[in-house]
Amino acid sequence: MNAVILDKDNQLINAEVELPQLKSNEVKIKILASALNPIDYQMRENEFERRYIFSPILGREGQELSQIKVQM
């Protein structure tokens, strides 16, 4: 799959990465469109902001996120 990766030198790289193997409690979704949140580019541009965010994935997520409701 295609991915944009933020490397250790703070550069964005367009890369082809292997699809992860799904576990029995996971779901794969197809992304048709996406956007950047201000926190995404602030992490790249602002050393002060990066010190407080420890996720390797751009953005922020809740610690206790555990339930998903799928609607079709």
C-alpha positions, 0 to 999 in steps of 0.5 A: 500500500502507499504511505507517506512516512515522516522519517528521522530527518523530518522529511516526508517520504512517499513509500510503498509499504507491506499491508499489515496482517489483520488480527481477529479484532481489527478491521481494514478500511479503504481511504478515499480521501484524507487531509492534514490536521494542523497538528500534523504539520505543526509536528514537522515544523515545531520542535517544541510541539514534537517534544510533547507528542510521542506517537510515531503516527502523525495526529493524536488519538485517545488512549482508551479508544476501544469500540468501533461501530460500523454502519453501512 
